[in-house]
């Protein structure tokens, strides 16, 4: 793997990724195309399990749900748009100069990085103190739901999965995956 990526040390002596070969981009694109093709074929041709698609709805609980459910606040939507814009700016200012387009990209790049950093710090504080902090983390019910959905996807008999609340289990898995690399246990071993 050393020929595909290069590792170095940051000022604190931690291992960090410093370079990746361009061949990985073509591998990622190929993998994405193959995944989409396989998923399309799966959806079109894999036998679907018999029975209900979702667990039955409790009428008493359904009566308490308002006609229009607000899923995200304006602050949450603004955070996501700011984060997306800063990430796209970082990607463009990182790769377009490599492709040969000359422009003053350094200042735009680091400013987008500062905007992204501030927005993430805001999101951590906002989610920790004003939102339901634990609603995005996996729990036992999510693991059971994942197992049930996997069984049904493989054509086995399994009860209908519950209708997820605000965050479905795959959204929670994504959240865990993007947070995990920052944890000390997920870092590469020192050489």
N, C-alpha and C positions, 0 to 999 in steps of 0.2 A: 504494500500500500504506500510505501515511502515514495515511489515514483509518481503517484497521483496527487499526493498532498505533501506539503512541507510544514513542519512544526518549528516553532521558535519559543523564546522565553519573553514574557513581558517584563516591565520594570520591577514587578513583585516576585519574579522567579517562577511564575506559573506557566505551564505549557499552553500555547495558543496556536491556532491555525494561522499560518502566514501566507500560504499560497496554495492554490488548487489548479490543476492542469485544465486547459480548455476542453480536453476530451471528455471531462465529466459533464460538461454542458450537453454534449451530444448524447451521452449515456442517459442523462436525466430526461431529455426530450424523448428519446426512444422508449424509455421506461414509461413515461406519461402516455404516449400514444398506444403502447401495448396494453397498459392498464385500462384506458378508455375503451379500446376495442374488446378486451376480455369482459369488461363490465357490461358493455352493450350486448354482447352475445349471451352473457349470463341472464340479463334481464329479459331478453327476447325468448330464450329457449329453455332455461332451467325450470323444471317442474315446480309449481307453487304449491305450498301445503294447503290442505283443505281447511275450511273453517273460517272463523272471524279473523279479520286483519288486525284488530285491536281488541283489548279486553272490553267487556260491556261497561257502559257509562252508568254511574250512580246518579239517578234522577234528582235526588236531594242535593247532591254536590253540584250538579249541572245547573240547578235553579239559582244557586248563589253566584254563578259566574256572570259578570256583566256582558251586555251585548258586544261591546268593543273592549278588548283587553289591550292595555298599553304594555308592550313588551320591553321597550327601552325608553329611557328619558332623553330629553334633548341633549343633556350633558353627555350621556353615553354615546349617542349618535355622533355628536360633534367630536368626541375623543377618537372614535373609530375613523371618521373622515380625515381628521388631522393626521392620525397615525398612517393611514393609507397614503395620503399625499406626500408626507415626509419620506416614507419608505420608497415610493416610486421616484421621488427626486433623488434619493440616495442611490438607487439602482441606475438611473439615467446618468447621473454625474460620475458614477464609478465605471460604467462600461462604455459609454459613448466616446470618451477620449481615447480609450484603447482601440476603438474601431477607426480612429483617425480624425474625428471631428475636433477641431481646435476651438476652445472657448475658455473663458475664465471660470472653471468649474470648481476650484478648490474652496472659494468662499461660499458658494451655493451649497456645496457638499457639507461643510462643517456646520453651516447654519441649519440645514435640514436635520443633521445629527443632533444639534441642540434642541430643536423643536421636538424631535422624536423622544429624546431623553426626558424633557419636561413633561410631555404628554403621558409618558409611561409612569413617571413619578406621580403625576396627578391621578392617573387611573388606579394605581396601587393604593393611594390614600383614599380616594373616593370609594373604591370597591371595599376597602377594609373597614371603613367607618360609617358609610351612608347606605351601602347596599347589603344584601344578604351574602356575606363573605363565603359561607360554606355551600351555597347553592351551585357553584361552578366546579366543586371538587367531587371526585368519584366517591360513591358510597356502596354499601352492600347491595342495595336495590339495583344500582347501575350494573354491577357485575352480573347479577342474576338476569337482568334484562339482556345484557350482551350475550350471555350463554343461550337464553331462549331464542334470541334473534338468529344466532349462529345455527342452532338446531333447525329452526324453520328454514333458513337459507339453504341448508344441506338436505332439505326434503324430509327431515325427521318430524315425528309428531311432537308438538310442544304447545303449551297454552299460548294464547294470543298475548303479545307483549302489552305492557301497560302504556297508555298514552303519556309521553314524557311531559314534565312541567316546563319551566322556562328553558332549560338547557337539556337537550337529549344527551344520551351517554356518549355518542361519538364527538359531540362538541366538548364535553368534559374531558374526553381522552385527548383531544387536540390541545386544550388548555394545559393539561398535565405535560404533554410532550414539549410544548414551547417553554414551559417553566423549568422542566427537569434539567436541561443542559447547564443551567446556572447553578445547580446544586453541586456541592463538592464531590459527592459520590459519583456523579456522572462525568467528571473530567477524565481525560486520558491519563494513564499512569506516567509518572515522571521517569525519564530515561537516565 
